[in-house]
Amino acid sequence: MIYMTRSDLERLNVLREDIRLEAEALKKLHGITPHTAEVIPLIKADMDAKRAQMEAERVRVRRYVDEIEDPVTRGIIEDHYLNGKPWYETAWNAALTLSTNGAWNRAMRYIYARCGLCAKKRGSRK
């Protein structure tokens, strides 16, 4: 069984956003000046490294998602973390009866219960 925290799952979305921002930065660099000639290869190398890291994370998250038995929860976590969809779209795709907060709550309940953080918090209150 694979254990992942919320930040482990969120890392995929962070990498996806970093790559998107760097691609936009590349588009904004017009013309070849001495400065852009030096910066463009660095940005491309960074993007390639992040893509490789993203693929490794994608494999880990895919294995985690494949272990989820409940199809609605699996769909929510897959849509948001693997496919990078926002919570409102994730809720819509999961079930028409779920609100955005409902989808978020369902995912968080599952993630925290599976990684054991809820049990640790309950134990520390006593």
N, CA, C and O atoms as CSV, one atom per row, in Angstrom:
chain,resi,resn,atom,element,x,y,z
A,1,MET,N,N,0.838,-1.177,0.000
A,1,MET,CA,C,0.000,0.000,0.000
A,1,MET,C,C,0.887,1.245,0.000
A,1,MET,O,O,1.843,1.340,0.769
A,2,ILE,N,N,0.563,2.174,-0.852
A,2,ILE,CA,C,1.331,3.411,-0.976
A,2,ILE,C,C,0.718,4.459,-0.051
A,2,ILE,O,O,-0.495,4.664,-0.052
A,3,TYR,N,N,1.561,5.117,0.732
A,3,TYR,CA,C,1.108,6.184,1.613
A,3,TYR,C,C,1.605,7.513,1.062
A,3,TYR,O,O,2.799,7.688,0.816
A,4,MET,N,N,0.690,8.435,0.874
A,4,MET,CA,C,1.043,9.765,0.392
A,4,MET,C,C,0.275,10.794,1.204
A,4,MET,O,O,-0.884,10.581,1.562
A,5,THR,N,N,0.926,11.900,1.487
A,5,THR,CA,C,0.255,13.002,2.157
A,5,THR,C,C,-0.328,13.934,1.103
A,5,THR,O,O,-0.107,13.760,-0.096
A,6,ARG,N,N,-1.064,14.910,1.568
A,6,ARG,CA,C,-1.646,15.891,0.644
A,6,ARG,C,C,-0.541,16.634,-0.108
A,6,ARG,O,O,-0.668,16.879,-1.307
A,7,SER,N,N,0.531,16.990,0.581
A,7,SER,CA,C,1.620,17.708,-0.094
A,7,SER,C,C,2.321,16.818,-1.125
A,7,SER,O,O,2.797,17.317,-2.144
A,8,ASP,N,N,2.389,15.513,-0.872
A,8,ASP,CA,C,2.948,14.593,-1.871
A,8,ASP,C,C,2.099,14.612,-3.137
A,8,ASP,O,O,2.625,14.657,-4.249
A,9,LEU,N,N,0.787,14.579,-2.955
A,9,LEU,CA,C,-0.124,14.599,-4.103
A,9,LEU,C,C,-0.093,15.948,-4.812
A,9,LEU,O,O,-0.159,16.016,-6.039
A,10,GLU,N,N,0.007,17.010,-4.037
A,10,GLU,CA,C,-0.027,18.367,-4.609
A,10,GLU,C,C,1.238,18.674,-5.402
A,10,GLU,O,O,1.225,19.555,-6.262
A,11,ARG,N,N,2.326,17.966,-5.130
A,11,ARG,CA,C,3.591,18.210,-5.824
A,11,ARG,C,C,3.433,18.107,-7.341
A,11,ARG,O,O,4.087,18.840,-8.082
A,12,LEU,N,N,2.578,17.211,-7.800
A,12,LEU,CA,C,2.341,17.047,-9.235
A,12,LEU,C,C,1.728,18.315,-9.834
A,12,LEU,O,O,2.123,18.744,-10.918
A,13,ASN,N,N,0.767,18.912,-9.133
A,13,ASN,CA,C,0.159,20.152,-9.617
A,13,ASN,C,C,1.147,21.313,-9.578
A,13,ASN,O,O,1.122,22.175,-10.457
A,14,VAL,N,N,2.009,21.344,-8.577
A,14,VAL,CA,C,3.017,22.402,-8.487
A,14,VAL,C,C,3.990,22.293,-9.661
A,14,VAL,O,O,4.327,23.301,-10.282
A,15,LEU,N,N,4.434,21.101,-9.960
A,15,LEU,CA,C,5.340,20.915,-11.100
A,15,LEU,C,C,4.659,21.292,-12.411
A,15,LEU,O,O,5.263,21.933,-13.271
A,16,ARG,N,N,3.406,20.893,-12.556
A,16,ARG,CA,C,2.647,21.228,-13.767
A,16,ARG,C,C,2.555,22.752,-13.941
A,16,ARG,O,O,2.729,23.268,-15.045
A,17,GLU,N,N,2.284,23.455,-12.853
A,17,GLU,CA,C,2.178,24.918,-12.906
A,17,GLU,C,C,3.534,25.558,-13.197
A,17,GLU,O,O,3.600,26.518,-13.965
A,18,ASP,N,N,4.610,25.056,-12.609
A,18,ASP,CA,C,5.952,25.584,-12.882
A,18,ASP,C,C,6.301,25.454,-14.360
A,18,ASP,O,O,6.834,26.388,-14.959
A,19,ILE,N,N,6.007,24.316,-14.941
A,19,ILE,CA,C,6.299,24.091,-16.356
A,19,ILE,C,C,5.476,25.048,-17.213
A,19,ILE,O,O,5.985,25.598,-18.190
A,20,ARG,N,N,4.211,25.249,-16.857
A,20,ARG,CA,C,3.351,26.165,-17.609
A,20,ARG,C,C,3.908,27.595,-17.553
A,20,ARG,O,O,3.947,28.291,-18.568
A,21,LEU,N,N,4.331,28.022,-16.372
A,21,LEU,CA,C,4.872,29.378,-16.223
A,21,LEU,C,C,6.183,29.551,-16.992
A,21,LEU,O,O,6.420,30.605,-17.582
A,22,GLU,N,N,7.014,28.545,-16.989
A,22,GLU,CA,C,8.267,28.638,-17.743
A,22,GLU,C,C,8.015,28.640,-19.248
A,22,GLU,O,O,8.734,29.303,-19.996
A,23,ALA,N,N,7.002,27.905,-19.694
A,23,ALA,CA,C,6.654,27.931,-21.122
A,23,ALA,C,C,6.163,29.321,-21.519
A,23,ALA,O,O,6.484,29.808,-22.604
A,24,GLU,N,N,5.389,29.958,-20.650
A,24,GLU,CA,C,4.941,31.330,-20.929
A,24,GLU,C,C,6.123,32.289,-20.959
A,24,GLU,O,O,6.167,33.195,-21.792
A,25,ALA,N,N,7.077,32.097,-20.060
A,25,ALA,CA,C,8.264,32.954,-20.045
A,25,ALA,C,C,9.059,32.806,-21.336
A,25,ALA,O,O,9.585,33.786,-21.863
A,26,LEU,N,N,9.144,31.576,-21.844
A,26,LEU,CA,C,9.845,31.368,-23.118
A,26,LEU,C,C,9.154,32.090,-24.267
A,26,LEU,O,O,9.816,32.644,-25.145
A,27,LYS,N,N,7.819,32.085,-24.262
A,27,LYS,CA,C,7.077,32.768,-25.322
A,27,LYS,C,C,7.302,34.272,-25.296
A,27,LYS,O,O,7.276,34.927,-26.338
A,28,LYS,N,N,7.523,34.820,-24.102
A,28,LYS,CA,C,7.695,36.264,-23.966
A,28,LYS,C,C,9.089,36.734,-24.360
A,28,LYS,O,O,9.300,37.924,-24.594
A,29,LEU,N,N,10.032,35.819,-24.433
A,29,LEU,CA,C,11.394,36.201,-24.824
A,29,LEU,C,C,11.447,36.341,-26.340
A,29,LEU,O,O,11.469,35.344,-27.062
A,30,HIS,N,N,11.468,37.576,-26.817
A,30,HIS,CA,C,11.494,37.827,-28.258
A,30,HIS,C,C,12.892,38.267,-28.676
A,30,HIS,O,O,13.580,38.985,-27.951
A,31,GLY,N,N,13.284,37.831,-29.835
A,31,GLY,CA,C,14.573,38.253,-30.388
A,31,GLY,C,C,15.736,37.577,-29.681
A,31,GLY,O,O,15.601,37.063,-28.571
A,32,ILE,N,N,16.845,37.590,-30.331
A,32,ILE,CA,C,18.040,36.998,-29.760
A,32,ILE,C,C,18.970,38.119,-29.332
A,32,ILE,O,O,19.608,38.777,-30.154
A,33,THR,N,N,19.029,38.313,-28.052
A,33,THR,CA,C,19.992,39.245,-27.471
A,33,THR,C,C,20.986,38.405,-26.693
A,33,THR,O,O,20.736,37.222,-26.460
A,34,PRO,N,N,22.087,38.974,-26.292
A,34,PRO,CA,C,23.048,38.166,-25.513
A,34,PRO,C,C,22.411,37.581,-24.240
A,34,PRO,O,O,22.718,36.460,-23.835
A,35,HIS,N,N,21.537,38.352,-23.636
A,35,HIS,CA,C,20.908,37.862,-22.406
A,35,HIS,C,C,19.946,36.702,-22.697
A,35,HIS,O,O,19.995,35.676,-22.018
A,36,THR,N,N,19.073,36.859,-23.702
A,36,THR,CA,C,18.116,35.791,-24.001
A,36,THR,C,C,18.812,34.556,-24.553
A,36,THR,O,O,18.345,33.437,-24.341
A,37,ALA,N,N,19.917,34.743,-25.256
A,37,ALA,CA,C,20.660,33.602,-25.780
A,37,ALA,C,C,21.199,32.738,-24.634
A,37,ALA,O,O,21.344,31.525,-24.784
A,38,GLU,N,N,21.494,33.363,-23.496
A,38,GLU,CA,C,21.968,32.617,-22.336
A,38,GLU,C,C,20.819,32.016,-21.531
A,38,GLU,O,O,20.952,30.924,-20.977
A,39,VAL,N,N,19.707,32.717,-21.467
A,39,VAL,CA,C,18.598,32.315,-20.595
A,39,VAL,C,C,17.754,31.192,-21.199
A,39,VAL,O,O,17.322,30.297,-20.473
A,40,ILE,N,N,17.512,31.221,-22.500
A,40,ILE,CA,C,16.626,30.245,-23.140
A,40,ILE,C,C,17.075,28.802,-22.897
A,40,ILE,O,O,16.240,27.985,-22.508
A,41,PRO,N,N,18.340,28.446,-23.102
A,41,PRO,CA,C,18.736,27.051,-22.835
A,41,PRO,C,C,18.583,26.654,-21.367
A,41,PRO,O,O,18.288,25.499,-21.061
A,42,LEU,N,N,18.783,27.610,-20.465
A,42,LEU,CA,C,18.630,27.313,-19.042
A,42,LEU,C,C,17.166,27.019,-18.699
A,42,LEU,O,O,16.869,26.092,-17.945
A,43,ILE,N,N,16.269,27.810,-19.257
A,43,ILE,CA,C,14.841,27.593,-19.016
A,43,ILE,C,C,14.413,26.249,-19.596
A,43,ILE,O,O,13.668,25.507,-18.958
A,44,LYS,N,N,14.881,25.933,-20.802
A,44,LYS,CA,C,14.519,24.661,-21.426
A,44,LYS,C,C,15.063,23.475,-20.634
A,44,LYS,O,O,14.377,22.464,-20.485
A,45,ALA,N,N,16.272,23.589,-20.133
A,45,ALA,CA,C,16.858,22.508,-19.329
A,45,ALA,C,C,16.069,22.322,-18.035
A,45,ALA,O,O,15.827,21.194,-17.605
A,46,ASP,N,N,15.673,23.423,-17.423
A,46,ASP,CA,C,14.885,23.352,-16.197
A,46,ASP,C,C,13.521,22.712,-16.465
A,46,ASP,O,O,13.031,21.912,-15.669
A,47,MET,N,N,12.923,23.075,-17.590
A,47,MET,CA,C,11.634,22.489,-17.949
A,47,MET,C,C,11.766,20.981,-18.186
A,47,MET,O,O,10.902,20.210,-17.767
A,48,ASP,N,N,12.830,20.565,-18.845
A,48,ASP,CA,C,13.043,19.134,-19.087
A,48,ASP,C,C,13.234,18.373,-17.774
A,48,ASP,O,O,12.712,17.271,-17.609
A,49,ALA,N,N,13.977,18.960,-16.852
A,49,ALA,CA,C,14.184,18.318,-15.547
A,49,ALA,C,C,12.866,18.209,-14.791
A,49,ALA,O,O,12.588,17.188,-14.163
A,50,LYS,N,N,12.059,19.257,-14.851
A,50,LYS,CA,C,10.762,19.229,-14.162
A,50,LYS,C,C,9.804,18.251,-14.826
A,50,LYS,O,O,9.005,17.616,-14.137
A,51,ARG,N,N,9.863,18.115,-16.133
A,51,ARG,CA,C,9.024,17.130,-16.824
A,51,ARG,C,C,9.391,15.708,-16.398
A,51,ARG,O,O,8.510,14.876,-16.182
A,52,ALA,N,N,10.687,15.431,-16.279
A,52,ALA,CA,C,11.126,14.106,-15.842
A,52,ALA,C,C,10.672,13.839,-14.406
A,52,ALA,O,O,10.215,12.742,-14.085
A,53,GLN,N,N,10.803,14.850,-13.549
A,53,GLN,CA,C,10.359,14.713,-12.165
A,53,GLN,C,C,8.842,14.537,-12.113
A,53,GLN,O,O,8.329,13.766,-11.303
A,54,MET,N,N,8.132,15.250,-12.975
A,54,MET,CA,C,6.678,15.154,-13.022
A,54,MET,C,C,6.245,13.749,-13.440
A,54,MET,O,O,5.281,13.219,-12.888
A,55,GLU,N,N,6.924,13.147,-14.388
A,55,GLU,CA,C,6.572,11.792,-14.812
A,55,GLU,C,C,6.793,10.782,-13.690
A,55,GLU,O,O,5.998,9.858,-13.520
A,56,ALA,N,N,7.866,10.956,-12.928
A,56,ALA,CA,C,8.115,10.062,-11.792
A,56,ALA,C,C,7.011,10.227,-10.744
A,56,ALA,O,O,6.531,9.245,-10.179
A,57,GLU,N,N,6.618,11.468,-10.493
A,57,GLU,CA,C,5.535,11.725,-9.539
A,57,GLU,C,C,4.214,11.181,-10.066
A,57,GLU,O,O,3.411,10.647,-9.301
A,58,ARG,N,N,3.989,11.311,-11.344
A,58,ARG,CA,C,2.754,10.819,-11.958
A,58,ARG,C,C,2.617,9.301,-11.762
A,58,ARG,O,O,1.522,8.801,-11.504
A,59,VAL,N,N,3.719,8.584,-11.885
A,59,VAL,CA,C,3.696,7.132,-11.689
A,59,VAL,C,C,3.323,6.806,-10.244
A,59,VAL,O,O,2.510,5.916,-9.995
A,60,ARG,N,N,3.920,7.530,-9.289
A,60,ARG,CA,C,3.606,7.300,-7.869
A,60,ARG,C,C,2.136,7.594,-7.581
A,60,ARG,O,O,1.461,6.813,-6.910
A,61,VAL,N,N,1.643,8.724,-8.091
A,61,VAL,CA,C,0.246,9.100,-7.837
A,61,VAL,C,C,-0.692,8.112,-8.525
A,61,VAL,O,O,-1.732,7.767,-7.964
A,62,ARG,N,N,-0.354,7.657,-9.709
A,62,ARG,CA,C,-1.188,6.673,-10.422
A,62,ARG,C,C,-1.309,5.388,-9.607
A,62,ARG,O,O,-2.395,4.817,-9.500
A,63,ARG,N,N,-0.201,4.936,-9.037
A,63,ARG,CA,C,-0.240,3.728,-8.204
A,63,ARG,C,C,-1.104,3.960,-6.971
A,63,ARG,O,O,-1.846,3.069,-6.558
A,64,TYR,N,N,-1.013,5.137,-6.387
A,64,TYR,CA,C,-1.830,5.493,-5.219
A,64,TYR,C,C,-3.316,5.499,-5.596
A,64,TYR,O,O,-4.143,4.943,-4.873
A,65,VAL,N,N,-3.648,6.116,-6.711
A,65,VAL,CA,C,-5.047,6.217,-7.151
A,65,VAL,C,C,-5.603,4.834,-7.495
A,65,VAL,O,O,-6.765,4.545,-7.206
A,66,ASP,N,N,-4.800,3.997,-8.096
A,66,ASP,CA,C,-5.264,2.660,-8.470
A,66,ASP,C,C,-5.655,1.809,-7.263
A,66,ASP,O,O,-6.416,0.853,-7.408
A,67,GLU,N,N,-5.152,2.139,-6.088
A,67,GLU,CA,C,-5.479,1.394,-4.879
A,67,GLU,C,C,-6.770,1.857,-4.203
A,67,GLU,O,O,-7.230,1.216,-3.259
A,68,ILE,N,N,-7.358,2.955,-4.668
A,68,ILE,CA,C,-8.582,3.481,-4.053
A,68,ILE,C,C,-9.762,2.646,-4.530
A,68,ILE,O,O,-9.979,2.486,-5.731
A,69,GLU,N,N,-10.518,2.119,-3.577
A,69,GLU,CA,C,-11.621,1.222,-3.922
A,69,GLU,C,C,-12.890,1.973,-4.324
A,69,GLU,O,O,-13.589,1.553,-5.246
A,70,ASP,N,N,-13.193,3.073,-3.645
A,70,ASP,CA,C,-14.414,3.828,-3.930
A,70,ASP,C,C,-14.269,4.571,-5.261
A,70,ASP,O,O,-13.358,5.387,-5.403
A,71,PRO,N,N,-15.146,4.308,-6.240
A,71,PRO,CA,C,-14.983,4.933,-7.562
A,71,PRO,C,C,-15.152,6.453,-7.559
A,71,PRO,O,O,-14.499,7.138,-8.346
A,72,VAL,N,N,-16.006,6.993,-6.698
A,72,VAL,CA,C,-16.191,8.449,-6.668
A,72,VAL,C,C,-14.948,9.119,-6.101
A,72,VAL,O,O,-14.450,10.094,-6.665
A,73,THR,N,N,-14.451,8.601,-4.992
A,73,THR,CA,C,-13.230,9.159,-4.398
A,73,THR,C,C,-12.054,9.013,-5.349
A,73,THR,O,O,-11.244,9.931,-5.483
A,74,ARG,N,N,-11.953,7.867,-6.008
A,74,ARG,CA,C,-10.879,7.653,-6.988
A,74,ARG,C,C,-10.967,8.692,-8.100
A,74,ARG,O,O,-9.958,9.274,-8.497
A,75,GLY,N,N,-12.185,8.923,-8.602
A,75,GLY,CA,C,-12.372,9.906,-9.666
A,75,GLY,C,C,-12.008,11.318,-9.233
A,75,GLY,O,O,-11.420,12.076,-10.005
A,76,ILE,N,N,-12.355,11.671,-7.998
A,76,ILE,CA,C,-12.043,13.003,-7.479
A,76,ILE,C,C,-10.531,13.195,-7.393
A,76,ILE,O,O,-9.998,14.190,-7.883
A,77,ILE,N,N,-9.849,12.249,-6.773
A,77,ILE,CA,C,-8.400,12.381,-6.593
A,77,ILE,C,C,-7.676,12.295,-7.932
A,77,ILE,O,O,-6.691,13.000,-8.153
A,78,GLU,N,N,-8.155,11.446,-8.814
A,78,GLU,CA,C,-7.537,11.327,-10.142
A,78,GLU,C,C,-7.701,12.619,-10.943
A,78,GLU,O,O,-6.744,13.115,-11.538
A,79,ASP,N,N,-8.920,13.158,-10.952
A,79,ASP,CA,C,-9.161,14.390,-11.710
A,79,ASP,C,C,-8.333,15.557,-11.195
A,79,ASP,O,O,-7.723,16.287,-11.977
A,80,HIS,N,N,-8.313,15.731,-9.884
A,80,HIS,CA,C,-7.622,16.906,-9.348
A,80,HIS,C,C,-6.107,16.760,-9.372
A,80,HIS,O,O,-5.405,17.666,-9.821
A,81,TYR,N,N,-5.600,15.639,-8.897
A,81,TYR,CA,C,-4.152,15.513,-8.761
A,81,TYR,C,C,-3.462,14.977,-10.014
A,81,TYR,O,O,-2.389,15.463,-10.370
A,82,LEU,N,N,-4.039,14.001,-10.681
A,82,LEU,CA,C,-3.395,13.472,-11.888
A,82,LEU,C,C,-3.662,14.342,-13.113
A,82,LEU,O,O,-2.755,14.607,-13.902
A,83,ASN,N,N,-4.905,14.782,-13.269
A,83,ASN,CA,C,-5.271,15.546,-14.461
A,83,ASN,C,C,-5.165,17.055,-14.263
A,83,ASN,O,O,-5.270,17.812,-15.229
A,84,GLY,N,N,-4.958,17.501,-13.027
A,84,GLY,CA,C,-4.747,18.918,-12.751
A,84,GLY,C,C,-5.978,19.789,-12.893
A,84,GLY,O,O,-5.861,20.991,-13.133
A,85,LYS,N,N,-7.153,19.205,-12.751
A,85,LYS,CA,C,-8.380,19.992,-12.894
A,85,LYS,C,C,-8.687,20.732,-11.601
A,85,LYS,O,O,-8.368,20.240,-10.518
A,86,PRO,N,N,-9.298,21.902,-11.697
A,86,PRO,CA,C,-9.675,22.638,-10.483
A,86,PRO,C,C,-10.788,21.903,-9.733
A,86,PRO,O,O,-11.458,21.034,-10.291
A,87,TRP,N,N,-10.974,22.266,-8.462
A,87,TRP,CA,C,-11.936,21.544,-7.629
A,87,TRP,C,C,-13.364,21.619,-8.160
A,87,TRP,O,O,-14.098,20.636,-8.068
A,88,TYR,N,N,-13.779,22.766,-8.716
A,88,TYR,CA,C,-15.154,22.861,-9.212
A,88,TYR,C,C,-15.397,21.899,-10.374
A,88,TYR,O,O,-16.474,21.313,-10.476
A,89,GLU,N,N,-14.419,21.735,-11.235
A,89,GLU,CA,C,-14.554,20.806,-12.360
A,89,GLU,C,C,-14.469,19.356,-11.885
A,89,GLU,O,O,-15.156,18.476,-12.405
A,90,THR,N,N,-13.628,19.128,-10.903
A,90,THR,CA,C,-13.516,17.796,-10.316
A,90,THR,C,C,-14.843,17.376,-9.701
A,90,THR,O,O,-15.287,16.244,-9.889
A,91,ALA,N,N,-15.478,18.288,-8.966
A,91,ALA,CA,C,-16.770,17.986,-8.339
A,91,ALA,C,C,-17.819,17.696,-9.404
A,91,ALA,O,O,-18.613,16.767,-9.258
A,92,TRP,N,N,-17.826,18.469,-10.451
A,92,TRP,CA,C,-18.802,18.274,-11.533
A,92,TRP,C,C,-18.614,16.913,-12.196
A,92,TRP,O,O,-19.594,16.220,-12.471
A,93,ASN,N,N,-17.380,16.527,-12.453
A,93,ASN,CA,C,-17.104,15.247,-13.104
A,93,ASN,C,C,-17.390,14.058,-12.195
A,93,ASN,O,O,-17.777,12.992,-12.673
A,94,ALA,N,N,-17.203,14.234,-10.886
A,94,ALA,CA,C,-17.364,13.116,-9.955
A,94,ALA,C,C,-18.827,12.723,-9.797
A,94,ALA,O,O,-19.187,11.555,-9.949
A,95,ALA,N,N,-19.650,13.690,-9.496
A,95,ALA,CA,C,-21.072,13.416,-9.293
A,95,ALA,C,C,-21.804,14.749,-9.281
A,95,ALA,O,O,-21.345,15.709,-8.661
A,96,LEU,N,N,-22.911,14.808,-9.947
A,96,LEU,CA,C,-23.642,16.068,-10.037
A,96,LEU,C,C,-24.188,16.519,-8.687
A,96,LEU,O,O,-24.574,17.679,-8.541
A,97,THR,N,N,-24.228,15.637,-7.706
A,97,THR,CA,C,-24.745,15.999,-6.393
A,97,THR,C,C,-23.674,16.578,-5.476
A,97,THR,O,O,-24.003,17.080,-4.401
A,98,LEU,N,N,-22.408,16.523,-5.866
A,98,LEU,CA,C,-21.333,17.030,-5.023
A,98,LEU,C,C,-21.060,18.500,-5.312
A,98,LEU,O,O,-21.011,18.924,-6.467
A,99,SER,N,N,-20.886,19.265,-4.246
A,99,SER,CA,C,-20.444,20.646,-4.398
A,99,SER,C,C,-18.917,20.641,-4.460
A,99,SER,O,O,-18.281,19.606,-4.263
A,100,THR,N,N,-18.349,21.792,-4.731
A,100,THR,CA,C,-16.893,21.904,-4.744
A,100,THR,C,C,-16.335,21.543,-3.373
A,100,THR,O,O,-15.362,20.797,-3.266
A,101,ASN,N,N,-16.964,22.084,-2.316
A,101,ASN,CA,C,-16.508,21.761,-0.961
A,101,ASN,C,C,-16.712,20.288,-0.638
A,101,ASN,O,O,-15.894,19.682,0.056
A,102,GLY,N,N,-17.792,19.715,-1.134
A,102,GLY,CA,C,-18.046,18.300,-0.899
A,102,GLY,C,C,-16.974,17.415,-1.506
A,102,GLY,O,O,-16.528,16.451,-0.882
A,103,ALA,N,N,-16.560,17.742,-2.726
A,103,ALA,CA,C,-15.500,16.967,-3.382
A,103,ALA,C,C,-14.180,17.130,-2.635
A,103,ALA,O,O,-13.456,16.157,-2.423
A,104,TRP,N,N,-13.875,18.353,-2.241
A,104,TRP,CA,C,-12.636,18.622,-1.506
A,104,TRP,C,C,-12.644,17.867,-0.181
A,104,TRP,O,O,-11.658,17.222,0.175
A,105,ASN,N,N,-13.759,17.949,0.551
A,105,ASN,CA,C,-13.862,17.268,1.842
A,105,ASN,C,C,-13.713,15.759,1.700
A,105,ASN,O,O,-13.038,15.117,2.505
A,106,ARG,N,N,-14.334,15.205,0.691
A,106,ARG,CA,C,-14.251,13.750,0.479
A,106,ARG,C,C,-12.811,13.330,0.200
A,106,ARG,O,O,-12.333,12.332,0.739
A,107,ALA,N,N,-12.125,14.095,-0.642
A,107,ALA,CA,C,-10.724,13.784,-0.955
A,107,ALA,C,C,-9.851,13.923,0.281
A,107,ALA,O,O,-9.017,13.058,0.547
A,108,MET,N,N,-10.029,14.999,1.041
A,108,MET,CA,C,-9.192,15.221,2.221
A,108,MET,C,C,-9.444,14.153,3.286
A,108,MET,O,O,-8.500,13.680,3.920
A,109,ARG,N,N,-10.698,13.773,3.488
A,109,ARG,CA,C,-11.001,12.717,4.455
A,109,ARG,C,C,-10.269,11.426,4.083
A,109,ARG,O,O,-9.689,10.759,4.940
A,110,TYR,N,N,-10.305,11.091,2.804
A,110,TYR,CA,C,-9.641,9.862,2.359
A,110,TYR,C,C,-8.120,9.977,2.511
A,110,TYR,O,O,-7.479,9.071,3.044
A,111,ILE,N,N,-7.553,11.074,2.051
A,111,ILE,CA,C,-6.092,11.244,2.080
A,111,ILE,C,C,-5.577,11.204,3.511
A,111,ILE,O,O,-4.622,10.489,3.814
A,112,TYR,N,N,-6.217,11.981,4.396
A,112,TYR,CA,C,-5.732,12.037,5.778
A,112,TYR,C,C,-5.967,10.730,6.521
A,112,TYR,O,O,-5.145,10.335,7.348
A,113,ALA,N,N,-7.077,10.053,6.241
A,113,ALA,CA,C,-7.326,8.766,6.889
A,113,ALA,C,C,-6.312,7.722,6.432
A,113,ALA,O,O,-5.844,6.916,7.235
A,114,ARG,N,N,-5.980,7.735,5.168
A,114,ARG,CA,C,-5.062,6.732,4.634
A,114,ARG,C,C,-3.624,6.954,5.084
A,114,ARG,O,O,-2.891,5.992,5.314
A,115,CYS,N,N,-3.216,8.215,5.211
A,115,CYS,CA,C,-1.830,8.455,5.618
A,115,CYS,C,C,-1.675,8.423,7.129
A,115,CYS,O,O,-0.554,8.460,7.636
A,116,GLY,N,N,-2.788,8.354,7.859
A,116,GLY,CA,C,-2.716,8.205,9.304
A,116,GLY,C,C,-2.608,9.494,10.080
A,116,GLY,O,O,-2.435,9.455,11.298
A,117,LEU,N,N,-2.703,10.641,9.423
A,117,LEU,CA,C,-2.577,11.914,10.140
A,117,LEU,C,C,-3.755,12.175,11.062
A,117,LEU,O,O,-3.581,12.780,12.120
A,118,CYS,N,N,-4.951,11.733,10.687
A,118,CYS,CA,C,-6.120,11.961,11.539
A,118,CYS,C,C,-5.955,11.218,12.859
A,118,CYS,O,O,-6.248,11.768,13.920
A,119,ALA,N,N,-5.498,10.001,12.803
A,119,ALA,CA,C,-5.319,9.208,14.017
A,119,ALA,C,C,-4.254,9.843,14.918
A,119,ALA,O,O,-4.389,9.831,16.142
A,120,LYS,N,N,-3.207,10.390,14.323
A,120,LYS,CA,C,-2.156,11.035,15.117
A,120,LYS,C,C,-2.710,12.273,15.797
A,120,LYS,O,O,-2.408,12.519,16.965
A,121,LYS,N,N,-3.519,13.063,15.087
A,121,LYS,CA,C,-4.086,14.267,15.683
A,121,LYS,C,C,-5.033,13.920,16.823
A,121,LYS,O,O,-5.007,14.565,17.872
A,122,ARG,N,N,-5.868,12.906,16.624
A,122,ARG,CA,C,-6.796,12.497,17.678
A,122,ARG,C,C,-6.035,12.029,18.904
A,122,ARG,O,O,-6.431,12.308,20.035
A,123,GLY,N,N,-4.960,11.328,18.677
A,123,GLY,CA,C,-4.170,10.815,19.785
A,123,GLY,C,C,-3.470,11.913,20.559
A,123,GLY,O,O,-3.256,11.774,21.763
A,124,SER,N,N,-3.109,12.997,19.900
A,124,SER,CA,C,-2.389,14.081,20.575
A,124,SER,C,C,-3.308,14.964,21.399
A,124,SER,O,O,-2.829,15.691,22.270
A,125,ARG,N,N,-4.604,14.926,21.158
A,125,ARG,CA,C,-5.545,15.758,21.910
A,125,ARG,C,C,-5.786,15.204,23.304
A,125,ARG,O,O,-6.103,15.957,24.225
A,126,LYS,N,N,-5.642,13.926,23.462
A,126,LYS,CA,C,-5.942,13.295,24.769
A,126,LYS,C,C,-4.886,13.545,25.785
A,126,LYS,O,O,-4.999,13.082,26.920
